[in-house]
Amino acid sequence: MELQSEPIARAEMLIRRPAAEVFEAFVDPAITRWFWFTRGSARLTEGAVVAWHWDIYGVSAAVAVKAVEQNRRILIAWPTPVEWIFTPRSDDTTFVSITASGFVGSGDEKVAKAIDAMGGFSLLLAGCKAFLERGVELNLVADHHPDAHVKIGG
């Protein structure tokens, strides 16, 4: 079967914190590390290329920051486009929408990558929500693939 349209991945979540706080959690690696990657080389600033590391898996990624609109939007290339939209609500909550697109490969491969990305970004938003709303580190990323952890020093 041929694809009628290019697949995209979208994950969305209401986070019960003000938009400025939620936005900061994604641009500041000192905060993001509590719910997503192990460490990041720098804040997300427009035009920067930063490194994100998942030390438990022994992997890292170079991320090109294409756009940053304070408290509203982040656009990166990782290597495909990923966009965060932060929509403030009147009750000091924020609706976060993450959209990934530009998947490559056969039709089946594109769909599989979109499904995988949607699952990953859903975990990311759930972890961010737990951390920002309750101060709880859920270890979702580390616990998602426990058999893929690398041994350090052993």
C-alpha positions in Angstrom: 0.0 0.0 0.0 1.3 3.4 -0.9 1.1 6.3 1.6 -1.5 8.9 0.8 0.3 11.5 3.0 3.6 11.7 4.9 3.3 10.5 8.4 3.9 12.9 11.3 4.2 12.1 15.0 2.3 14.3 17.5 2.2 14.0 21.3 0.3 16.5 23.4 -0.2 17.0 27.1 -1.5 19.6 29.6 1.1 20.5 32.2 -0.2 22.3 35.2 2.5 24.9 35.3 2.9 28.4 33.7 4.2 28.5 30.1 7.5 30.2 31.1 8.3 27.3 33.5 7.4 24.6 31.1 9.4 26.3 28.3 12.4 26.6 30.5 12.3 22.9 31.4 12.9 22.1 27.7 15.6 24.7 26.9 17.7 24.3 30.1 19.5 21.0 30.1 20.0 21.3 33.9 16.2 20.8 34.2 15.6 18.6 31.1 18.0 15.9 32.5 15.5 15.1 35.2 13.0 13.7 32.7 14.6 13.1 29.4 18.3 12.9 28.5 21.2 12.4 31.0 23.0 15.6 30.1 23.0 18.3 27.4 26.0 20.5 26.3 24.1 23.8 26.4 20.8 25.6 26.5 18.7 25.7 23.4 19.4 29.0 21.6 18.5 29.8 18.1 21.4 28.8 15.7 23.2 26.6 18.2 24.1 23.0 17.8 23.9 21.2 21.1 24.7 17.6 22.1 22.2 15.5 24.1 23.5 12.4 25.8 21.7 9.4 27.1 24.6 7.9 29.1 22.7 4.9 30.3 22.4 3.8 26.6 25.8 5.0 25.5 24.3 7.3 22.8 24.3 11.0 22.0 22.8 13.2 19.3 23.7 16.5 17.7 20.7 18.8 17.7 20.5 21.9 15.5 18.3 24.6 17.0 16.4 26.3 14.2 14.1 28.6 16.1 13.4 29.6 19.7 10.4 31.9 20.5 10.5 32.6 24.2 7.8 30.7 26.1 6.0 29.8 22.8 8.0 27.6 20.4 11.1 25.5 19.8 12.1 24.1 16.5 15.0 21.7 16.1 16.5 19.3 13.5 17.2 16.0 15.1 17.9 15.0 12.3 14.3 15.5 11.2 12.2 18.5 12.3 10.8 18.5 15.8 8.6 21.4 17.0 7.3 22.2 20.4 4.4 24.6 20.8 3.6 25.9 24.3 0.1 27.3 24.6 -0.6 29.1 27.9 -4.0 28.8 29.3 -5.9 31.2 31.6 -5.5 29.0 34.7 -1.6 29.1 34.6 -1.4 25.8 32.9 0.3 25.0 29.6 -0.7 22.8 26.7 2.4 21.4 25.1 2.3 19.9 21.5 5.3 18.2 20.1 5.3 17.4 16.3 8.0 15.4 14.5 8.0 15.1 10.7 10.3 14.4 7.7 10.8 10.7 8.3 12.8 8.9 5.6 12.7 5.4 4.2 10.0 3.2 2.6 6.4 3.9 3.5 6.5 1.2 6.2 9.7 2.6 7.6 8.3 6.1 7.8 5.2 4.9 9.6 7.3 2.8 12.0 9.5 5.8 12.8 6.5 8.1 13.3 4.9 5.6 15.7 8.2 5.3 17.6 8.6 9.0 17.8 5.1 9.5 19.1 5.7 7.0 21.8 9.0 8.6 22.8 7.6 12.1 22.9 4.6 10.8 24.9 6.9 9.4 27.5 8.9 12.7 27.4 5.7 14.8 28.1 4.6 12.4 30.9 8.0 12.6 32.6 8.0 16.4 32.3 4.5 16.6 33.7 5.4 14.4 36.7 8.6 16.4 37.4 7.2 19.9 37.0 3.9 19.2 38.8 5.0 16.9 41.5 8.8 17.0 41.7 8.9 13.3 40.8 11.6 11.7 38.6 9.8 8.7 36.9 12.9 7.3 35.1 10.7 6.7 32.0 13.5 6.9 29.5 15.8 4.6 31.5 13.1 2.1 32.3 11.7 2.0 28.7 14.6 -0.3 27.4 16.3 -1.7 30.6 18.1 -4.4 28.6 19.8 -1.8 26.4 21.7 -0.2 29.3 25.4 -0.1 28.9 27.7 -1.2 31.6 29.9 1.6 32.9 33.2 0.7 34.4 32.6 -3.0 34.2 
